[in-house]
Amino acid sequence: MFGFLKKGSDNKSQDSQEIDLQAETISGKISELENQLANNPQATDTQKQLMLEYNRALNIFAKSRHYRQEIDPLFVKIDELRNTIRKSF
């Protein structure tokens, strides 16, 4: 009788795992770009790519139970990157 509820929970579990995997992938990209930017702080292409990844991460991290606590530090990083970009112009 309640079989449809069980299928929904399986889908949620799969969706949750997929979101966590996406969050992990984005986190890796962010780390890589941050390292590149640390080596060359004036690289405008890296700055742009990093800002895009930060914005993607906000959406994915908000959906992920494991990465949700990373949202506040991510906003701080976005502000720091914006300040760096402003100083370079």
PyMOL Python script that loads the backbone (N, CA, C, O; Angstrom):
from pymol import cmd

cmd.read_pdbstr("""\
ATOM      1  N   MET A   1       0.809  -1.194   0.000  1.00  0.00           N
ATOM      2  CA  MET A   1       0.000   0.000   0.000  1.00  0.00           C
ATOM      3  C   MET A   1       0.858   1.266   0.000  1.00  0.00           C
ATOM      4  O   MET A   1       0.531   2.254  -0.659  1.00  0.00           O
ATOM      5  N   PHE A   2       1.950   1.219   0.743  1.00  0.00           N
ATOM      6  CA  PHE A   2       2.818   2.399   0.834  1.00  0.00           C
ATOM      7  C   PHE A   2       4.111   2.216   0.047  1.00  0.00           C
ATOM      8  O   PHE A   2       5.128   2.830   0.369  1.00  0.00           O
ATOM      9  N   GLY A   3       4.072   1.387  -0.967  1.00  0.00           N
ATOM     10  CA  GLY A   3       5.252   1.132  -1.780  1.00  0.00           C
ATOM     11  C   GLY A   3       5.775   2.373  -2.484  1.00  0.00           C
ATOM     12  O   GLY A   3       6.981   2.502  -2.693  1.00  0.00           O
ATOM     13  N   PHE A   4       4.889   3.285  -2.851  1.00  0.00           N
ATOM     14  CA  PHE A   4       5.325   4.504  -3.531  1.00  0.00           C
ATOM     15  C   PHE A   4       6.192   5.366  -2.634  1.00  0.00           C
ATOM     16  O   PHE A   4       7.052   6.095  -3.128  1.00  0.00           O
ATOM     17  N   LEU A   5       5.984   5.298  -1.317  1.00  0.00           N
ATOM     18  CA  LEU A   5       6.822   6.073  -0.396  1.00  0.00           C
ATOM     19  C   LEU A   5       8.231   5.515  -0.354  1.00  0.00           C
ATOM     20  O   LEU A   5       9.197   6.272  -0.258  1.00  0.00           O
ATOM     21  N   LYS A   6       8.357   4.214  -0.425  1.00  0.00           N
ATOM     22  CA  LYS A   6       9.667   3.582  -0.387  1.00  0.00           C
ATOM     23  C   LYS A   6      10.483   3.961  -1.621  1.00  0.00           C
ATOM     24  O   LYS A   6      11.679   4.228  -1.509  1.00  0.00           O
ATOM     25  N   LYS A   7       9.863   3.987  -2.779  1.00  0.00           N
ATOM     26  CA  LYS A   7      10.563   4.374  -3.998  1.00  0.00           C
ATOM     27  C   LYS A   7      11.054   5.808  -3.910  1.00  0.00           C
ATOM     28  O   LYS A   7      12.147   6.122  -4.381  1.00  0.00           O
ATOM     29  N   GLY A   8      10.258   6.673  -3.316  1.00  0.00           N
ATOM     30  CA  GLY A   8      10.655   8.068  -3.166  1.00  0.00           C
ATOM     31  C   GLY A   8      11.876   8.219  -2.294  1.00  0.00           C
ATOM     32  O   GLY A   8      12.740   9.049  -2.576  1.00  0.00           O
ATOM     33  N   SER A   9      11.964   7.432  -1.239  1.00  0.00           N
ATOM     34  CA  SER A   9      13.136   7.535  -0.362  1.00  0.00           C
ATOM     35  C   SER A   9      14.382   7.008  -1.053  1.00  0.00           C
ATOM     36  O   SER A   9      15.478   7.512  -0.808  1.00  0.00           O
ATOM     37  N   ASP A  10      14.241   6.004  -1.912  1.00  0.00           N
ATOM     38  CA  ASP A  10      15.388   5.518  -2.685  1.00  0.00           C
ATOM     39  C   ASP A  10      15.878   6.593  -3.642  1.00  0.00           C
ATOM     40  O   ASP A  10      17.083   6.793  -3.799  1.00  0.00           O
ATOM     41  N   ASN A  11      14.949   7.280  -4.277  1.00  0.00           N
ATOM     42  CA  ASN A  11      15.320   8.365  -5.186  1.00  0.00           C
ATOM     43  C   ASN A  11      16.015   9.490  -4.439  1.00  0.00           C
ATOM     44  O   ASN A  11      16.981  10.069  -4.937  1.00  0.00           O
ATOM     45  N   LYS A  12      15.527   9.800  -3.250  1.00  0.00           N
ATOM     46  CA  LYS A  12      16.154  10.862  -2.456  1.00  0.00           C
ATOM     47  C   LYS A  12      17.568  10.473  -2.087  1.00  0.00           C
ATOM     48  O   LYS A  12      18.473  11.307  -2.102  1.00  0.00           O
ATOM     49  N   SER A  13      17.762   9.199  -1.754  1.00  0.00           N
ATOM     50  CA  SER A  13      19.097   8.728  -1.397  1.00  0.00           C
ATOM     51  C   SER A  13      20.040   8.835  -2.588  1.00  0.00           C
ATOM     52  O   SER A  13      21.184   9.266  -2.438  1.00  0.00           O
ATOM     53  N   GLN A  14      19.568   8.448  -3.767  1.00  0.00           N
ATOM     54  CA  GLN A  14      20.387   8.557  -4.968  1.00  0.00           C
ATOM     55  C   GLN A  14      20.664  10.009  -5.305  1.00  0.00           C
ATOM     56  O   GLN A  14      21.788  10.359  -5.663  1.00  0.00           O
ATOM     57  N   ASP A  15      19.649  10.863  -5.194  1.00  0.00           N
ATOM     58  CA  ASP A  15      19.837  12.290  -5.450  1.00  0.00           C
ATOM     59  C   ASP A  15      20.843  12.880  -4.471  1.00  0.00           C
ATOM     60  O   ASP A  15      21.697  13.682  -4.852  1.00  0.00           O
ATOM     61  N   SER A  16      20.737  12.481  -3.216  1.00  0.00           N
ATOM     62  CA  SER A  16      21.656  12.970  -2.188  1.00  0.00           C
ATOM     63  C   SER A  16      23.087  12.552  -2.504  1.00  0.00           C
ATOM     64  O   SER A  16      24.014  13.351  -2.372  1.00  0.00           O
ATOM     65  N   GLN A  17      23.267  11.319  -2.915  1.00  0.00           N
ATOM     66  CA  GLN A  17      24.606  10.835  -3.271  1.00  0.00           C
ATOM     67  C   GLN A  17      25.151  11.573  -4.494  1.00  0.00           C
ATOM     68  O   GLN A  17      26.334  11.910  -4.549  1.00  0.00           O
ATOM     69  N   GLU A  18      24.289  11.818  -5.458  1.00  0.00           N
ATOM     70  CA  GLU A  18      24.709  12.535  -6.661  1.00  0.00           C
ATOM     71  C   GLU A  18      25.110  13.975  -6.322  1.00  0.00           C
ATOM     72  O   GLU A  18      26.110  14.481  -6.831  1.00  0.00           O
ATOM     73  N   ILE A  19      24.338  14.618  -5.474  1.00  0.00           N
ATOM     74  CA  ILE A  19      24.646  15.990  -5.064  1.00  0.00           C
ATOM     75  C   ILE A  19      25.960  16.025  -4.289  1.00  0.00           C
ATOM     76  O   ILE A  19      26.784  16.916  -4.497  1.00  0.00           O
ATOM     77  N   ASP A  20      26.157  15.056  -3.396  1.00  0.00           N
ATOM     78  CA  ASP A  20      27.416  14.997  -2.653  1.00  0.00           C
ATOM     79  C   ASP A  20      28.604  14.793  -3.592  1.00  0.00           C
ATOM     80  O   ASP A  20      29.672  15.370  -3.386  1.00  0.00           O
ATOM     81  N   LEU A  21      28.414  13.975  -4.618  1.00  0.00           N
ATOM     82  CA  LEU A  21      29.480  13.752  -5.598  1.00  0.00           C
ATOM     83  C   LEU A  21      29.772  15.031  -6.373  1.00  0.00           C
ATOM     84  O   LEU A  21      30.933  15.369  -6.603  1.00  0.00           O
ATOM     85  N   GLN A  22      28.722  15.739  -6.774  1.00  0.00           N
ATOM     86  CA  GLN A  22      28.907  17.023  -7.466  1.00  0.00           C
ATOM     87  C   GLN A  22      29.622  18.019  -6.560  1.00  0.00           C
ATOM     88  O   GLN A  22      30.511  18.743  -7.010  1.00  0.00           O
ATOM     89  N   ALA A  23      29.235  18.059  -5.284  1.00  0.00           N
ATOM     90  CA  ALA A  23      29.862  18.979  -4.334  1.00  0.00           C
ATOM     91  C   ALA A  23      31.342  18.648  -4.164  1.00  0.00           C
ATOM     92  O   ALA A  23      32.182  19.544  -4.081  1.00  0.00           O
ATOM     93  N   GLU A  24      31.648  17.369  -4.114  1.00  0.00           N
ATOM     94  CA  GLU A  24      33.043  16.948  -3.969  1.00  0.00           C
ATOM     95  C   GLU A  24      33.858  17.349  -5.199  1.00  0.00           C
ATOM     96  O   GLU A  24      35.000  17.794  -5.077  1.00  0.00           O
ATOM     97  N   THR A  25      33.269  17.191  -6.375  1.00  0.00           N
ATOM     98  CA  THR A  25      33.939  17.567  -7.619  1.00  0.00           C
ATOM     99  C   THR A  25      34.196  19.066  -7.667  1.00  0.00           C
ATOM    100  O   THR A  25      35.296  19.501  -8.008  1.00  0.00           O
ATOM    101  N   ILE A  26      33.188  19.850  -7.329  1.00  0.00           N
ATOM    102  CA  ILE A  26      33.337  21.309  -7.334  1.00  0.00           C
ATOM    103  C   ILE A  26      34.360  21.747  -6.298  1.00  0.00           C
ATOM    104  O   ILE A  26      35.151  22.658  -6.543  1.00  0.00           O
ATOM    105  N   SER A  27      34.343  21.102  -5.151  1.00  0.00           N
ATOM    106  CA  SER A  27      35.314  21.435  -4.108  1.00  0.00           C
ATOM    107  C   SER A  27      36.739  21.191  -4.603  1.00  0.00           C
ATOM    108  O   SER A  27      37.642  21.979  -4.320  1.00  0.00           O
ATOM    109  N   GLY A  28      36.936  20.110  -5.335  1.00  0.00           N
ATOM    110  CA  GLY A  28      38.251  19.822  -5.906  1.00  0.00           C
ATOM    111  C   GLY A  28      38.668  20.857  -6.922  1.00  0.00           C
ATOM    112  O   GLY A  28      39.821  21.289  -6.937  1.00  0.00           O
ATOM    113  N   LYS A  29      37.732  21.264  -7.783  1.00  0.00           N
ATOM    114  CA  LYS A  29      38.029  22.302  -8.777  1.00  0.00           C
ATOM    115  C   LYS A  29      38.395  23.613  -8.100  1.00  0.00           C
ATOM    116  O   LYS A  29      39.321  24.310  -8.517  1.00  0.00           O
ATOM    117  N   ILE A  30      37.643  23.939  -7.033  1.00  0.00           N
ATOM    118  CA  ILE A  30      37.919  25.176  -6.303  1.00  0.00           C
ATOM    119  C   ILE A  30      39.314  25.138  -5.695  1.00  0.00           C
ATOM    120  O   ILE A  30      40.052  26.120  -5.780  1.00  0.00           O
ATOM    121  N   SER A  31      39.680  24.027  -5.089  1.00  0.00           N
ATOM    122  CA  SER A  31      41.014  23.906  -4.493  1.00  0.00           C
ATOM    123  C   SER A  31      42.109  24.071  -5.543  1.00  0.00           C
ATOM    124  O   SER A  31      43.114  24.743  -5.312  1.00  0.00           O
ATOM    125  N   GLU A  32      41.899  23.455  -6.687  1.00  0.00           N
ATOM    126  CA  GLU A  32      42.874  23.560  -7.764  1.00  0.00           C
ATOM    127  C   GLU A  32      43.018  25.002  -8.249  1.00  0.00           C
ATOM    128  O   GLU A  32      44.131  25.494  -8.431  1.00  0.00           O
ATOM    129  N   LEU A  33      41.890  25.672  -8.456  1.00  0.00           N
ATOM    130  CA  LEU A  33      41.928  27.057  -8.922  1.00  0.00           C
ATOM    131  C   LEU A  33      42.515  27.993  -7.863  1.00  0.00           C
ATOM    132  O   LEU A  33      43.241  28.929  -8.196  1.00  0.00           O
ATOM    133  N   GLU A  34      42.203  27.743  -6.599  1.00  0.00           N
ATOM    134  CA  GLU A  34      42.775  28.564  -5.526  1.00  0.00           C
ATOM    135  C   GLU A  34      44.288  28.412  -5.483  1.00  0.00           C
ATOM    136  O   GLU A  34      45.001  29.388  -5.248  1.00  0.00           O
ATOM    137  N   ASN A  35      44.788  27.194  -5.708  1.00  0.00           N
ATOM    138  CA  ASN A  35      46.244  26.978  -5.746  1.00  0.00           C
ATOM    139  C   ASN A  35      46.868  27.705  -6.930  1.00  0.00           C
ATOM    140  O   ASN A  35      47.936  28.304  -6.803  1.00  0.00           O
ATOM    141  N   GLN A  36      46.208  27.653  -8.076  1.00  0.00           N
ATOM    142  CA  GLN A  36      46.717  28.378  -9.251  1.00  0.00           C
ATOM    143  C   GLN A  36      46.751  29.880  -8.983  1.00  0.00           C
ATOM    144  O   GLN A  36      47.703  30.565  -9.356  1.00  0.00           O
ATOM    145  N   LEU A  37      45.704  30.382  -8.333  1.00  0.00           N
ATOM    146  CA  LEU A  37      45.636  31.810  -8.044  1.00  0.00           C
ATOM    147  C   LEU A  37      46.672  32.215  -6.997  1.00  0.00           C
ATOM    148  O   LEU A  37      47.203  33.325  -7.043  1.00  0.00           O
ATOM    149  N   ALA A  38      46.956  31.331  -6.068  1.00  0.00           N
ATOM    150  CA  ALA A  38      47.986  31.623  -5.063  1.00  0.00           C
ATOM    151  C   ALA A  38      49.360  31.754  -5.726  1.00  0.00           C
ATOM    152  O   ALA A  38      50.192  32.556  -5.300  1.00  0.00           O
ATOM    153  N   ASN A  39      49.584  30.957  -6.772  1.00  0.00           N
ATOM    154  CA  ASN A  39      50.858  31.026  -7.495  1.00  0.00           C
ATOM    155  C   ASN A  39      50.944  32.241  -8.402  1.00  0.00           C
ATOM    156  O   ASN A  39      52.029  32.774  -8.635  1.00  0.00           O
ATOM    157  N   ASN A  40      49.796  32.682  -8.916  1.00  0.00           N
ATOM    158  CA  ASN A  40      49.760  33.837  -9.814  1.00  0.00           C
ATOM    159  C   ASN A  40      48.512  34.668  -9.511  1.00  0.00           C
ATOM    160  O   ASN A  40      47.492  34.508 -10.180  1.00  0.00           O
ATOM    161  N   PRO A  41      48.578  35.554  -8.510  1.00  0.00           N
ATOM    162  CA  PRO A  41      47.397  36.305  -8.074  1.00  0.00           C
ATOM    163  C   PRO A  41      46.806  37.242  -9.124  1.00  0.00           C
ATOM    164  O   PRO A  41      45.659  37.667  -8.986  1.00  0.00           O
ATOM    165  N   GLN A  42      47.551  37.568 -10.154  1.00  0.00           N
ATOM    166  CA  GLN A  42      47.065  38.499 -11.178  1.00  0.00           C
ATOM    167  C   GLN A  42      46.426  37.794 -12.376  1.00  0.00           C
ATOM    168  O   GLN A  42      46.051  38.458 -13.342  1.00  0.00           O
ATOM    169  N   ALA A  43      46.294  36.479 -12.337  1.00  0.00           N
ATOM    170  CA  ALA A  43      45.725  35.724 -13.456  1.00  0.00           C
ATOM    171  C   ALA A  43      44.218  35.956 -13.522  1.00  0.00           C
ATOM    172  O   ALA A  43      43.449  35.361 -12.767  1.00  0.00           O
ATOM    173  N   THR A  44      43.819  36.821 -14.428  1.00  0.00           N
ATOM    174  CA  THR A  44      42.406  37.205 -14.511  1.00  0.00           C
ATOM    175  C   THR A  44      41.514  36.038 -14.957  1.00  0.00           C
ATOM    176  O   THR A  44      40.376  35.922 -14.504  1.00  0.00           O
ATOM    177  N   ASP A  45      42.022  35.183 -15.833  1.00  0.00           N
ATOM    178  CA  ASP A  45      41.226  34.031 -16.262  1.00  0.00           C
ATOM    179  C   ASP A  45      40.956  33.084 -15.093  1.00  0.00           C
ATOM    180  O   ASP A  45      39.854  32.553 -14.953  1.00  0.00           O
ATOM    181  N   THR A  46      41.955  32.884 -14.274  1.00  0.00           N
ATOM    182  CA  THR A  46      41.782  32.032 -13.094  1.00  0.00           C
ATOM    183  C   THR A  46      40.804  32.671 -12.122  1.00  0.00           C
ATOM    184  O   THR A  46      39.978  31.978 -11.529  1.00  0.00           O
ATOM    185  N   GLN A  47      40.888  33.973 -11.955  1.00  0.00           N
ATOM    186  CA  GLN A  47      39.939  34.683 -11.085  1.00  0.00           C
ATOM    187  C   GLN A  47      38.509  34.492 -11.567  1.00  0.00           C
ATOM    188  O   GLN A  47      37.610  34.229 -10.768  1.00  0.00           O
ATOM    189  N   LYS A  48      38.299  34.624 -12.866  1.00  0.00           N
ATOM    190  CA  LYS A  48      36.961  34.457 -13.437  1.00  0.00           C
ATOM    191  C   LYS A  48      36.450  33.035 -13.246  1.00  0.00           C
ATOM    192  O   LYS A  48      35.306  32.825 -12.844  1.00  0.00           O
ATOM    193  N   GLN A  49      37.304  32.068 -13.537  1.00  0.00           N
ATOM    194  CA  GLN A  49      36.906  30.668 -13.388  1.00  0.00           C
ATOM    195  C   GLN A  49      36.576  30.349 -11.936  1.00  0.00           C
ATOM    196  O   GLN A  49      35.621  29.627 -11.648  1.00  0.00           O
ATOM    197  N   LEU A  50      37.373  30.893 -11.030  1.00  0.00           N
ATOM    198  CA  LEU A  50      37.147  30.648  -9.611  1.00  0.00           C
ATOM    199  C   LEU A  50      35.832  31.259  -9.150  1.00  0.00           C
ATOM    200  O   LEU A  50      35.105  30.648  -8.366  1.00  0.00           O
ATOM    201  N   MET A  51      35.523  32.446  -9.624  1.00  0.00           N
ATOM    202  CA  MET A  51      34.256  33.079  -9.253  1.00  0.00           C
ATOM    203  C   MET A  51      33.073  32.253  -9.765  1.00  0.00           C
ATOM    204  O   MET A  51      32.073  32.098  -9.065  1.00  0.00           O
ATOM    205  N   LEU A  52      33.186  31.732 -10.969  1.00  0.00           N
ATOM    206  CA  LEU A  52      32.130  30.878 -11.510  1.00  0.00           C
ATOM    207  C   LEU A  52      31.955  29.607 -10.672  1.00  0.00           C
ATOM    208  O   LEU A  52      30.831  29.196 -10.385  1.00  0.00           O
ATOM    209  N   GLU A  53      33.057  29.000 -10.289  1.00  0.00           N
ATOM    210  CA  GLU A  53      32.985  27.787  -9.469  1.00  0.00           C
ATOM    211  C   GLU A  53      32.406  28.084  -8.082  1.00  0.00           C
ATOM    212  O   GLU A  53      31.642  27.288  -7.538  1.00  0.00           O
ATOM    213  N   TYR A  54      32.774  29.227  -7.521  1.00  0.00           N
ATOM    214  CA  TYR A  54      32.192  29.610  -6.233  1.00  0.00           C
ATOM    215  C   TYR A  54      30.673  29.721  -6.336  1.00  0.00           C
ATOM    216  O   TYR A  54      29.948  29.248  -5.461  1.00  0.00           O
ATOM    217  N   ASN A  55      30.202  30.343  -7.400  1.00  0.00           N
ATOM    218  CA  ASN A  55      28.759  30.509  -7.570  1.00  0.00           C
ATOM    219  C   ASN A  55      28.058  29.173  -7.803  1.00  0.00           C
ATOM    220  O   ASN A  55      26.956  28.957  -7.297  1.00  0.00           O
ATOM    221  N   ARG A  56      28.677  28.286  -8.555  1.00  0.00           N
ATOM    222  CA  ARG A  56      28.116  26.939  -8.733  1.00  0.00           C
ATOM    223  C   ARG A  56      28.087  26.194  -7.405  1.00  0.00           C
ATOM    224  O   ARG A  56      27.126  25.494  -7.085  1.00  0.00           O
ATOM    225  N   ALA A  57      29.149  26.361  -6.651  1.00  0.00           N
ATOM    226  CA  ALA A  57      29.262  25.655  -5.378  1.00  0.00           C
ATOM    227  C   ALA A  57      28.175  26.081  -4.387  1.00  0.00           C
ATOM    228  O   ALA A  57      27.669  25.252  -3.630  1.00  0.00           O
ATOM    229  N   LEU A  58      27.818  27.351  -4.387  1.00  0.00           N
ATOM    230  CA  LEU A  58      26.780  27.812  -3.464  1.00  0.00           C
ATOM    231  C   LEU A  58      25.500  27.011  -3.637  1.00  0.00           C
ATOM    232  O   LEU A  58      24.894  26.577  -2.657  1.00  0.00           O
ATOM    233  N   ASN A  59      25.097  26.821  -4.861  1.00  0.00           N
ATOM    234  CA  ASN A  59      23.868  26.093  -5.152  1.00  0.00           C
ATOM    235  C   ASN A  59      23.977  24.618  -4.750  1.00  0.00           C
ATOM    236  O   ASN A  59      23.075  24.073  -4.114  1.00  0.00           O
ATOM    237  N   ILE A  60      25.067  23.990  -5.118  1.00  0.00           N
ATOM    238  CA  ILE A  60      25.251  22.566  -4.838  1.00  0.00           C
ATOM    239  C   ILE A  60      25.490  22.333  -3.343  1.00  0.00           C
ATOM    240  O   ILE A  60      24.917  21.408  -2.767  1.00  0.00           O
ATOM    241  N   PHE A  61      26.323  23.155  -2.713  1.00  0.00           N
ATOM    242  CA  PHE A  61      26.605  22.983  -1.295  1.00  0.00           C
ATOM    243  C   PHE A  61      25.349  23.146  -0.445  1.00  0.00           C
ATOM    244  O   PHE A  61      25.203  22.479   0.580  1.00  0.00           O
ATOM    245  N   ALA A  62      24.451  24.020  -0.859  1.00  0.00           N
ATOM    246  CA  ALA A  62      23.215  24.231  -0.105  1.00  0.00           C
ATOM    247  C   ALA A  62      22.336  22.979  -0.121  1.00  0.00           C
ATOM    248  O   ALA A  62      21.558  22.757   0.807  1.00  0.00           O
ATOM    249  N   LYS A  63      22.455  22.178  -1.151  1.00  0.00           N
ATOM    250  CA  LYS A  63      21.663  20.954  -1.267  1.00  0.00           C
ATOM    251  C   LYS A  63      22.325  19.755  -0.589  1.00  0.00           C
ATOM    252  O   LYS A  63      21.666  18.747  -0.331  1.00  0.00           O
ATOM    253  N   SER A  64      23.603  19.856  -0.303  1.00  0.00           N
ATOM    254  CA  SER A  64      24.369  18.735   0.239  1.00  0.00           C
ATOM    255  C   SER A  64      24.454  18.809   1.760  1.00  0.00           C
ATOM    256  O   SER A  64      24.807  19.845   2.325  1.00  0.00           O
ATOM    257  N   ARG A  65      24.128  17.708   2.408  1.00  0.00           N
ATOM    258  CA  ARG A  65      24.229  17.670   3.877  1.00  0.00           C
ATOM    259  C   ARG A  65      25.680  17.760   4.327  1.00  0.00           C
ATOM    260  O   ARG A  65      25.970  18.359   5.363  1.00  0.00           O
ATOM    261  N   HIS A  66      26.589  17.177   3.565  1.00  0.00           N
ATOM    262  CA  HIS A  66      27.994  17.130   3.967  1.00  0.00           C
ATOM    263  C   HIS A  66      28.744  18.434   3.712  1.00  0.00           C
ATOM    264  O   HIS A  66      29.742  18.711   4.378  1.00  0.00           O
ATOM    265  N   TYR A  67      28.284  19.226   2.772  1.00  0.00           N
ATOM    266  CA  TYR A  67      28.991  20.448   2.405  1.00  0.00           C
ATOM    267  C   TYR A  67      28.258  21.717   2.820  1.00  0.00           C
ATOM    268  O   TYR A  67      28.747  22.822   2.583  1.00  0.00           O
ATOM    269  N   ARG A  68      27.104  21.569   3.428  1.00  0.00           N
ATOM    270  CA  ARG A  68      26.307  22.741   3.790  1.00  0.00           C
ATOM    271  C   ARG A  68      27.075  23.690   4.719  1.00  0.00           C
ATOM    272  O   ARG A  68      26.897  24.905   4.633  1.00  0.00           O
ATOM    273  N   GLN A  69      27.911  23.164   5.589  1.00  0.00           N
ATOM    274  CA  GLN A  69      28.661  24.002   6.518  1.00  0.00           C
ATOM    275  C   GLN A  69      29.745  24.816   5.815  1.00  0.00           C
ATOM    276  O   GLN A  69      30.357  25.692   6.426  1.00  0.00           O
ATOM    277  N   GLU A  70      29.982  24.535   4.551  1.00  0.00           N
ATOM    278  CA  GLU A  70      30.999  25.255   3.778  1.00  0.00           C
ATOM    279  C   GLU A  70      30.467  26.531   3.128  1.00  0.00           C
ATOM    280  O   GLU A  70      31.231  27.271   2.507  1.00  0.00           O
ATOM    281  N   ILE A  71      29.175  26.794   3.262  1.00  0.00           N
ATOM    282  CA  ILE A  71      28.583  27.946   2.576  1.00  0.00           C
ATOM    283  C   ILE A  71      29.094  29.264   3.150  1.00  0.00           C
ATOM    284  O   ILE A  71      29.472  30.153   2.388  1.00  0.00           O
ATOM    285  N   ASP A  72      29.115  29.411   4.468  1.00  0.00           N
ATOM    286  CA  ASP A  72      29.585  30.668   5.057  1.00  0.00           C
ATOM    287  C   ASP A  72      31.039  30.964   4.697  1.00  0.00           C
ATOM    288  O   ASP A  72      31.346  32.085   4.292  1.00  0.00           O
ATOM    289  N   PRO A  73      31.946  29.988   4.833  1.00  0.00           N
ATOM    290  CA  PRO A  73      33.326  30.272   4.400  1.00  0.00           C
ATOM    291  C   PRO A  73      33.428  30.587   2.908  1.00  0.00           C
ATOM    292  O   PRO A  73      34.311  31.331   2.482  1.00  0.00           O
ATOM    293  N   LEU A  74      32.515  30.013   2.118  1.00  0.00           N
ATOM    294  CA  LEU A  74      32.515  30.283   0.687  1.00  0.00           C
ATOM    295  C   LEU A  74      32.154  31.743   0.407  1.00  0.00           C
ATOM    296  O   LEU A  74      32.739  32.363  -0.481  1.00  0.00           O
ATOM    297  N   PHE A  75      31.202  32.292   1.149  1.00  0.00           N
ATOM    298  CA  PHE A  75      30.861  33.709   0.992  1.00  0.00           C
ATOM    299  C   PHE A  75      32.050  34.598   1.331  1.00  0.00           C
ATOM    300  O   PHE A  75      32.271  35.618   0.677  1.00  0.00           O
ATOM    301  N   VAL A  76      32.807  34.223   2.338  1.00  0.00           N
ATOM    302  CA  VAL A  76      34.002  34.986   2.716  1.00  0.00           C
ATOM    303  C   VAL A  76      35.015  34.951   1.570  1.00  0.00           C
ATOM    304  O   VAL A  76      35.613  35.971   1.228  1.00  0.00           O
ATOM    305  N   LYS A  77      35.200  33.765   0.982  1.00  0.00           N
ATOM    306  CA  LYS A  77      36.134  33.635  -0.139  1.00  0.00           C
ATOM    307  C   LYS A  77      35.678  34.466  -1.338  1.00  0.00           C
ATOM    308  O   LYS A  77      36.501  35.065  -2.029  1.00  0.00           O
ATOM    309  N   ILE A  78      34.369  34.501  -1.584  1.00  0.00           N
ATOM    310  CA  ILE A  78      33.839  35.297  -2.688  1.00  0.00           C
ATOM    311  C   ILE A  78      34.140  36.775  -2.453  1.00  0.00           C
ATOM    312  O   ILE A  78      34.560  37.477  -3.373  1.00  0.00           O
ATOM    313  N   ASP A  79      33.927  37.245  -1.228  1.00  0.00           N
ATOM    314  CA  ASP A  79      34.224  38.644  -0.909  1.00  0.00           C
ATOM    315  C   ASP A  79      35.708  38.955  -1.094  1.00  0.00           C
ATOM    316  O   ASP A  79      36.066  39.999  -1.639  1.00  0.00           O
ATOM    317  N   GLU A  80      36.565  38.049  -0.638  1.00  0.00           N
ATOM    318  CA  GLU A  80      38.004  38.250  -0.786  1.00  0.00           C
ATOM    319  C   GLU A  80      38.408  38.299  -2.257  1.00  0.00           C
ATOM    320  O   GLU A  80      39.231  39.122  -2.655  1.00  0.00           O
ATOM    321  N   LEU A  81      37.826  37.416  -3.055  1.00  0.00           N
ATOM    322  CA  LEU A  81      38.144  37.407  -4.478  1.00  0.00           C
ATOM    323  C   LEU A  81      37.649  38.677  -5.147  1.00  0.00           C
ATOM    324  O   LEU A  81      38.348  39.236  -5.992  1.00  0.00           O
ATOM    325  N   ARG A  82      36.474  39.142  -4.794  1.00  0.00           N
ATOM    326  CA  ARG A  82      35.968  40.405  -5.345  1.00  0.00           C
ATOM    327  C   ARG A  82      36.896  41.564  -4.999  1.00  0.00           C
ATOM    328  O   ARG A  82      37.169  42.422  -5.840  1.00  0.00           O
ATOM    329  N   ASN A  83      37.372  41.586  -3.771  1.00  0.00           N
ATOM    330  CA  ASN A  83      38.296  42.647  -3.363  1.00  0.00           C
ATOM    331  C   ASN A  83      39.598  42.566  -4.157  1.00  0.00           C
ATOM    332  O   ASN A  83      40.150  43.592  -4.556  1.00  0.00           O
ATOM    333  N   THR A  84      40.080  41.366  -4.383  1.00  0.00           N
ATOM    334  CA  THR A  84      41.306  41.179  -5.169  1.00  0.00           C
ATOM    335  C   THR A  84      41.100  41.672  -6.594  1.00  0.00           C
ATOM    336  O   THR A  84      41.963  42.343  -7.161  1.00  0.00           O
ATOM    337  N   ILE A  85      39.951  41.334  -7.168  1.00  0.00           N
ATOM    338  CA  ILE A  85      39.649  41.770  -8.539  1.00  0.00           C
ATOM    339  C   ILE A  85      39.548  43.285  -8.607  1.00  0.00           C
ATOM    340  O   ILE A  85      40.056  43.897  -9.547  1.00  0.00           O
ATOM    341  N   ARG A  86      38.903  43.892  -7.632  1.00  0.00           N
ATOM    342  CA  ARG A  86      38.781  45.366  -7.620  1.00  0.00           C
ATOM    343  C   ARG A  86      40.132  46.041  -7.518  1.00  0.00           C
ATOM    344  O   ARG A  86      40.374  47.054  -8.174  1.00  0.00           O
ATOM    345  N   LYS A  87      41.008  45.495  -6.706  1.00  0.00           N
ATOM    346  CA  LYS A  87      42.336  46.094  -6.526  1.00  0.00           C
ATOM    347  C   LYS A  87      43.166  46.009  -7.790  1.00  0.00           C
ATOM    348  O   LYS A  87      44.019  46.863  -8.035  1.00  0.00           O
ATOM    349  N   SER A  88      42.924  44.987  -8.592  1.00  0.00           N
ATOM    350  CA  SER A  88      43.728  44.799  -9.797  1.00  0.00           C
ATOM    351  C   SER A  88      43.312  45.733 -10.937  1.00  0.00           C
ATOM    352  O   SER A  88      44.034  45.858 -11.926  1.00  0.00           O
ATOM    353  N   PHE A  89      42.165  46.382 -10.805  1.00  0.00           N
ATOM    354  CA  PHE A  89      41.730  47.310 -11.860  1.00  0.00           C
ATOM    355  C   PHE A  89      42.063  48.693 -11.513  1.00  0.00           C
ATOM    356  O   PHE A  89      41.773  49.610 -12.282  1.00  0.00           O
TER     357      PHE A  89
END
""", "prot")
cmd.dss("prot")
cmd.show_as("cartoon", "prot")
cmd.util.cbc("prot")
cmd.orient("prot")
